Amino acid sequence: MAVITKYVVVRNGVELDREFLVKKEAEAYDKMLDAAENLAAYIKDAGLEIDLDGEVIDALSVFLAKNGPEVTRILKGLKPTVPSVRTPGEEKKGDAAAAPAKKKAPAAKAKPKGK
């Protein structure tokens, strides 16, 4: 018999339907949900001149929270590192632009000849 530990995130007394095998992943998901909840409250209380449905605000908040590092780069005035919009079914391609640059090993210095 195998024993498997599973982690679930409980929010407002409700157990979410996602299960994690790694505690760190469950905690990261919970942290992302906290950020999304804070973003949704901020948007709802912002007094925007447009009327947004609650479901749209929630979906937008989760999207922004999931992509926090990219959103932060954009807010700092930097270009995003990945395309912001992918069509459904589009596979991630391992092109050279997306791959991190490899560092070249420093050239060996010639030793000066002794006198």
Backbone as CSV, one residue per row, in Angstrom:
resi,resn,N_x,N_y,N_z,CA_x,CA_y,CA_z,C_x,C_y,C_z
1,MET,0.848,-1.169,0.000,0.000,0.000,0.000,0.896,1.234,0.000
2,ALA,0.536,2.213,-0.848,1.300,3.451,-0.950,0.578,4.562,-0.195
3,VAL,1.354,5.393,0.438,0.806,6.553,1.140,1.234,7.792,0.369
4,ILE,0.251,8.596,-0.021,0.530,9.805,-0.788,-0.006,10.999,-0.009
5,THR,0.849,11.985,0.163,0.440,13.216,0.826,-0.011,14.197,-0.245
6,LYS,-1.202,14.752,-0.063,-1.731,15.749,-1.000,-2.046,17.012,-0.223
7,TYR,-1.778,18.141,-0.858,-2.046,19.432,-0.244,-3.180,20.102,-1.004
8,VAL,-4.116,20.655,-0.269,-5.221,21.403,-0.867,-5.249,22.785,-0.234
9,VAL,-5.747,23.742,-0.994,-5.876,25.112,-0.503,-7.317,25.301,-0.055
10,VAL,-7.479,25.805,1.156,-8.803,26.079,1.701,-8.943,27.589,1.823
11,ARG,-9.981,28.136,1.192,-10.224,29.579,1.228,-11.635,29.819,1.726
12,ASN,-11.751,30.630,2.746,-13.050,30.960,3.342,-13.820,29.704,3.740
13,GLY,-13.115,28.726,4.253,-13.742,27.491,4.706,-14.112,26.527,3.601
14,VAL,-13.768,26.859,2.361,-14.110,26.002,1.229,-12.821,25.411,0.660
15,GLU,-12.831,24.095,0.517,-11.678,23.390,-0.044,-11.728,23.518,-1.563
16,LEU,-10.661,24.052,-2.148,-10.614,24.214,-3.600,-10.358,22.874,-4.268
17,ASP,-10.746,22.787,-5.530,-10.671,21.504,-6.219,-9.293,21.170,-6.780
18,ARG,-8.298,22.006,-6.581,-6.934,21.684,-7.008,-6.191,20.993,-5.881
19,GLU,-5.452,19.963,-6.229,-4.617,19.250,-5.261,-3.170,19.355,-5.701
20,PHE,-2.282,19.431,-4.734,-0.855,19.554,-5.004,-0.113,18.446,-4.278
21,LEU,0.939,17.951,-4.898,1.767,16.941,-4.267,2.946,17.577,-3.536
22,VAL,3.205,18.851,-3.841,4.318,19.568,-3.239,3.769,20.757,-2.453
23,LYS,4.140,20.843,-1.189,3.630,21.897,-0.314,3.986,23.287,-0.840
24,LYS,5.184,23.447,-1.381,5.632,24.733,-1.889,4.729,25.221,-3.026
25,GLU,4.285,24.315,-3.894,3.385,24.673,-4.990,2.019,25.104,-4.456
26,ALA,1.523,24.416,-3.443,0.239,24.781,-2.837,0.325,26.162,-2.193
27,GLU,1.433,26.446,-1.526,1.606,27.751,-0.899,1.723,28.857,-1.946
28,ALA,2.396,28.586,-3.062,2.518,29.568,-4.138,1.153,29.849,-4.755
29,TYR,0.348,28.812,-4.905,-1.008,28.981,-5.446,-1.854,29.813,-4.488
30,ASP,-1.748,29.545,-3.200,-2.491,30.302,-2.202,-2.059,31.771,-2.207
31,LYS,-0.770,32.006,-2.351,-0.248,33.372,-2.398,-0.780,34.101,-3.638
32,MET,-0.832,33.393,-4.776,-1.361,33.978,-6.002,-2.837,34.332,-5.829
33,LEU,-3.597,33.459,-5.159,-5.008,33.744,-4.919,-5.180,34.948,-3.995
34,ASP,-4.297,35.094,-3.008,-4.338,36.279,-2.136,-4.116,37.547,-2.948
35,ALA,-3.134,37.512,-3.843,-2.847,38.675,-4.688,-4.035,38.988,-5.593
36,ALA,-4.643,37.954,-6.157,-5.804,38.148,-7.027,-6.969,38.758,-6.254
37,GLU,-7.163,38.307,-5.040,-8.238,38.833,-4.200,-8.002,40.320,-3.893
38,ASN,-6.754,40.678,-3.596,-6.419,42.076,-3.328,-6.573,42.941,-4.577
39,LEU,-6.169,42.404,-5.724,-6.339,43.134,-6.981,-7.816,43.357,-7.298
40,ALA,-8.636,42.336,-7.103,-10.069,42.463,-7.374,-10.693,43.531,-6.486
41,ALA,-10.340,43.532,-5.217,-10.869,44.555,-4.301,-10.416,45.944,-4.727
42,TYR,-9.173,46.064,-5.156,-8.641,47.356,-5.598,-9.395,47.854,-6.828
43,ILE,-9.622,46.965,-7.797,-10.332,47.356,-9.021,-11.773,47.735,-8.710
44,LYS,-12.430,46.954,-7.854,-13.834,47.237,-7.514,-13.985,48.554,-6.767
45,ASP,-12.995,48.913,-5.946,-13.069,50.144,-5.159,-12.440,51.341,-5.868
46,ALA,-11.956,51.150,-7.093,-11.213,52.203,-7.786,-12.105,53.316,-8.325
47,GLY,-13.391,53.081,-8.412,-14.282,54.107,-8.943,-14.074,54.350,-10.428
48,LEU,-13.875,53.278,-11.172,-13.688,53.394,-12.618,-14.948,53.935,-13.270
49,GLU,-14.775,54.611,-14.377,-15.914,55.170,-15.095,-16.566,54.158,-16.018
50,ILE,-16.115,52.922,-15.983,-16.726,51.856,-16.767,-17.300,50.822,-15.805
51,ASP,-18.330,50.150,-16.255,-18.973,49.149,-15.406,-18.450,47.772,-15.810
52,LEU,-17.746,47.130,-14.888,-17.216,45.792,-15.139,-17.987,44.772,-14.311
53,ASP,-18.302,43.658,-14.931,-18.962,42.550,-14.247,-17.993,41.960,-13.220
54,GLY,-18.511,41.480,-12.106,-17.681,40.883,-11.063,-16.850,39.711,-11.558
55,GLU,-17.427,38.898,-12.456,-16.691,37.754,-13.005,-15.521,38.220,-13.864
56,VAL,-15.703,39.309,-14.596,-14.627,39.852,-15.425,-13.508,40.367,-14.536
57,ILE,-13.862,41.060,-13.480,-12.860,41.572,-12.541,-12.096,40.416,-11.908
58,ASP,-12.799,39.370,-11.490,-12.142,38.216,-10.879,-11.192,37.527,-11.862
59,ALA,-11.648,37.327,-13.102,-10.806,36.676,-14.112,-9.578,37.534,-14.424
60,LEU,-9.776,38.832,-14.539,-8.663,39.737,-14.813,-7.678,39.752,-13.652
61,SER,-8.189,39.741,-12.436,-7.331,39.745,-11.254,-6.488,38.476,-11.162
62,VAL,-7.089,37.335,-11.450,-6.346,36.070,-11.426,-5.279,36.073,-12.515
63,PHE,-5.629,36.569,-13.704,-4.652,36.642,-14.790,-3.465,37.509,-14.400
64,LEU,-3.734,38.690,-13.833,-2.656,39.593,-13.428,-1.804,38.969,-12.326
65,ALA,-2.444,38.299,-11.373,-1.705,37.676,-10.274,-0.834,36.522,-10.772
66,LYS,-1.353,35.717,-11.699,-0.582,34.598,-12.243,0.639,35.089,-13.021
67,ASN,0.517,36.260,-13.610,1.583,36.807,-14.433,2.263,37.992,-13.751
68,GLY,2.342,37.941,-12.424,2.894,39.025,-11.632,4.265,39.516,-12.063
69,PRO,5.237,38.616,-12.292,6.562,39.101,-12.705,6.532,39.885,-14.019
70,GLU,5.739,39.427,-14.972,5.637,40.141,-16.243,4.924,41.474,-16.067
71,VAL,3.869,41.492,-15.253,3.142,42.739,-14.991,4.071,43.748,-14.324
72,THR,4.883,43.288,-13.398,5.835,44.165,-12.724,6.824,44.747,-13.725
73,ARG,7.332,43.921,-14.636,8.253,44.416,-15.667,7.586,45.499,-16.502
74,ILE,6.346,45.276,-16.902,5.627,46.243,-17.729,5.421,47.547,-16.965
75,LEU,5.037,47.455,-15.693,4.814,48.656,-14.889,6.108,49.435,-14.654
76,LYS,7.241,48.746,-14.696,8.536,49.418,-14.548,8.999,50.021,-15.872
77,GLY,8.223,49.840,-16.934,8.580,50.401,-18.231,9.445,49.495,-19.073
78,LEU,9.555,48.240,-18.674,10.356,47.282,-19.437,9.447,46.478,-20.358
79,LYS,10.030,45.959,-21.411,9.258,45.111,-22.320,9.052,43.750,-21.674
80,PRO,7.888,43.133,-21.895,7.674,41.774,-21.358,8.615,40.793,-22.045
81,THR,8.968,39.735,-21.318,9.902,38.749,-21.871,9.206,37.711,-22.742
82,VAL,7.907,37.565,-22.584,7.155,36.611,-23.401,5.969,37.337,-24.011
83,PRO,5.474,36.866,-25.151,4.281,37.496,-25.723,3.130,37.451,-24.732
84,SER,2.390,38.549,-24.632,1.320,38.617,-23.648,0.080,37.848,-24.077
85,VAL,-0.105,37.613,-25.380,-1.302,36.924,-25.850,-0.893,35.707,-26.663
86,ARG,-1.414,34.566,-26.297,-1.192,33.330,-27.054,-2.551,32.820,-27.511
87,THR,-2.602,32.356,-28.717,-3.846,31.801,-29.202,-4.035,30.420,-28.596
88,PRO,-5.292,29.994,-28.385,-5.526,28.664,-27.804,-4.904,27.590,-28.678
89,GLY,-4.225,26.664,-28.043,-3.604,25.557,-28.749,-2.216,25.868,-29.261
90,GLU,-1.775,27.117,-29.119,-0.438,27.478,-29.583,0.589,26.871,-28.647
91,GLU,1.565,26.193,-29.213,2.585,25.550,-28.392,3.737,26.510,-28.194
92,LYS,4.374,26.372,-27.040,5.564,27.168,-26.790,6.681,26.618,-27.648
93,LYS,7.294,27.488,-28.398,8.381,27.061,-29.277,9.700,27.435,-28.648
94,GLY,10.669,26.586,-28.773,11.981,26.827,-28.196,12.847,27.651,-29.125
95,ASP,12.402,28.869,-29.451,13.204,29.698,-30.337,14.343,30.371,-29.585
96,ALA,15.272,30.892,-30.341,16.475,31.474,-29.736,16.155,32.722,-28.941
97,ALA,15.120,33.477,-29.332,14.790,34.709,-28.624,14.285,34.424,-27.217
98,ALA,13.576,33.320,-27.041,13.015,33.010,-25.727,14.016,32.306,-24.830
99,ALA,15.012,31.668,-25.431,15.987,30.920,-24.637,16.965,31.885,-23.976
100,PRO,17.351,31.615,-22.739,18.319,32.490,-22.086,19.674,32.391,-22.766
101,ALA,20.351,33.515,-22.790,21.664,33.547,-23.437,22.656,32.736,-22.624
102,LYS,23.465,31.973,-23.318,24.487,31.180,-22.635,25.728,32.030,-22.470
103,LYS,26.328,31.935,-21.313,27.546,32.675,-21.056,28.719,31.914,-21.636
104,LYS,29.622,32.680,-22.268,30.823,32.065,-22.798,31.850,31.972,-21.689
105,ALA,32.592,30.909,-21.716,33.654,30.743,-20.727,34.741,31.762,-21.029
106,PRO,35.298,32.382,-19.992,36.353,33.361,-20.251,37.560,32.691,-20.881
107,ALA,38.184,33.430,-21.792,39.360,32.898,-22.478,40.501,32.759,-21.494
108,ALA,41.254,31.692,-21.637,42.382,31.472,-20.740,43.460,32.498,-21.034
109,LYS,43.968,33.107,-19.996,45.019,34.118,-20.159,46.350,33.399,-20.296
110,ALA,47.148,33.953,-21.202,48.489,33.386,-21.397,49.359,33.804,-20.215
111,LYS,50.083,32.845,-19.679,50.961,33.142,-18.553,52.229,33.795,-19.093
112,PRO,52.661,34.878,-18.442,53.899,35.499,-18.900,55.071,34.554,-18.630
113,LYS,55.995,34.548,-19.564,57.153,33.676,-19.426,58.096,34.255,-18.381
114,GLY,58.650,33.385,-17.578,59.547,33.799,-16.505,60.877,34.298,-17.032
115,LYS,61.584,35.134,-16.269,62.875,35.707,-16.672,63.991,34.785,-16.387
